Amino acid sequence: MTNAMTIVPTVVDEPMDFTVIANSPKEMEAAQRSLILWAARKIQAIKTELEEAKQQLLIAKEKKWGTSGWSTQVLRQERRAEFYRKVKAALEAGYYIVPPFPIDIFAIRTERRNPKRMDSSHSDNHDQAAEILPIGEGRYVDPKPTRRSYIDQQKQRDGTSKNVTMYYAREFQEVGFPFKLAKAEIREATDAAMSLKVFDRFGVLPRVRSPDPIVCGQIIVPNQQGYMRHDPKAITFFVTWWLDTKTL
């Protein structure tokens, strides 16, 4: 018989970090409760560091010293605190952390009115990135905006000019669910996760069309690079999954 959960301290002087091992649904529930408490402790620890940084920033301002270092530290700690608040909110809403699957993003959260133009001679590389926003802010849009084009004259190496078609992002589009025949329950579960405005982006896996896709929500880790270039590191949460047994 296995224990409900195995906790292995990773840092002697920081017992709030541990390894969770779950081998059954019951153990997953125990792990979820433990992770919620972990996130709460993380937030409290960061608040302490944030208050210290704010105090040091105030002293630096009063003494007319350089403030860039402490200003950066305050911003960094504020972003870290918001990240763990989002993780805690997702866990409390019942969403489980899963491995960082390679997913196709179909929705991003943003507060921008218009996408970044990203003028390019290529027509298919204008995907927009999610913003790292606090809980409840922004809206979800399709990462692929509408595009427009114009003709630009570009000088060649031989000194002549050549007409080149340039493309740019024009407007955001409404989120388009990637599976047009998905059951209503799947759409409702996805809409419910979106309504929380906790996840920074949503995606599906596997990347190729499959009879048993999984919808995931992601929370972006501030200031950390992911496995792929230009792709920030993110924590992935299970949202919903379906399987048509006729395909087995």
Buried (B, 14 or more C-beta within 10 A) or exposed (E): EEEBBBBEEEEEEEEBEBEBEBEEEEBEBBBBEBBBEBBBBBBEBBEEBBEBBBEBBEEBEEEEEEBEEBBEBBBBBBBBBBBBBBBBBBBBEEBBBBEBBEBBBBBBBBEEEEBEBBEBEEEEEBBBBBBBBBBEEBBBBBBBBEBEEEEEEEEEEEEEEEEEEBBBBBEBEEBEBBBEEBEEEBBEBBEEBBEBBBBBBBBBBEEEEEEEBBBBBBBBBBEEEBEEEEEBBBBBBBBBBBEEEEEE
